[in-house]
Amino acid sequence: MAEAAEVALLAEAHAWVRSLDAQGTTSHGSDLAARDLAAQLGAATRIGDRTVQARMDAAASLSTLLPATLAAWQEGAIDRRHVSVIVDASAGLFDDDARAWFERRVLAQAKETTATRLRPIAVALAERAHPESLADRHARARVARRVIVANSADGMARLIADLPAVEAHGIVDRLGAMARAVRDAGGDAAADSRSLDELRADVLTDLLLGADPVAHGDGLAGITGHVQVTVPVMTAVAGSTEPCVLAGYGPVPLDDALRLAGAASGWDRVMTHPVQGAVLAVDRYRPSEQLRRFLRARDEHCRFVGCRLPVWRSDIDHTVDAAHGGATRPDNLAHLCRRHHVLKHASAWSVIQTQAGVLRWTSPTGRTYTDRPAPAARFISHLDPPPDPDVAMPPPRRGPYFRPDPTPPPPF
């Protein structure tokens, strides 16, 4: 709350400087007055005046563009990390009505969850509020795709690629799978001391410079990237313009998801309920490990209260231990990262599933916390509740319609 009070004071200082300019009481304009005030504040607090002025500008933007967020921060309902998430997500919302619609709804979520878990919710809400379709924005952004090299110290350099998110995540997933195959291979590779980061970098180098990655382990060339895309069910059956969601990233254009469906063998399609966002079904063009895929799609991350560590860095845990009769079913399984997996079994924390996927944690002091699966698909226009009368609803967006996949659906 002290941080919020400081931001409010900086916003007031910024407004005071602007008022002097409006009254014509400064001879060199408000910019010089702002520099002067920033220099005085910086000298008194031993902070660089440029830093102070940047903070004044940021505080003024928050106070002007997201006033309810600043008020909630001052009241202690949210903290600085929540504010940072909200500011980042709203950066592309230049329409006042769209931004007000977004702020009202994101604050309701922010008061009930951690900043880490708020981020994907805020991104989805901002996407819903944006007056321009994701497909149109993505078409402009992809023109800027490129690969550059940035020199570093000690004979190193960084290879940086700006790519569509679907391709980038697929590349990283494939590199990770190949690196793990090298690490787990027998023979000479068994003594390999390289970390996974080093292995990923070496596999990338081999692939791009023409070396044979199979030389480091059997079968690497056959490994493909695996990505998971959530498709709102109304998109599939009713031509909705709601974007799909790439696991680990966020909204992606429908066209990218459809193209991926036709080209990628390691693609999970997650069908979700149009209102609650609950997972309805998971299919794949090479069906395997159906239960694991269902749990990955449902959980998305570790299911301890407030944790966002992704499922691929988590274990599947029996809520009721299998040794005590717990069934291997979705209503008795959930992902826990290693830290919270150990906490569950080695401390006085306990957990039950009150219904499939809904976990109720009890702390050693007896306090309870309910963790629900994050809805993967939200905000279908014609199923949304009516907007508040004092906040205008963003205009509907136009976008691509669903095109049937030419390949026959996989058997369930």
Protein Blocks (a to p, Z undefined) as FASTA:
>chain_A
ZZmmmmmmmmmmmmmmmmmmmnopafnbjklmmmmmmmmmmmmnopafklmmmmmmmmmm
mmmmmmmlmmmmmnopacfklmmmmmmmmmmmmbfklmmmmmmmmmmmmmmmcfklmmmm
mmmmmmmmpmbdfklmmmmmmmmgccdddddeehiacddddddfklmmmmmmmmmmmmmm
mmmpghjllmpcbdfklmmmmmmmmmmnopafklnoghklmpccdddddddfklmmnopa
bdcddehiaccdfklmmmmmmmpmbbccddddfklopafbdcdfbdghkllmmmmmmnop
acbehiacdfklcccddfbafklopacdfklgccddfklmmmmmmmcbdcddfbghiacd
ddfkopacddddddfbghifklpccddfkbccddddddddddddfbdcddZZ
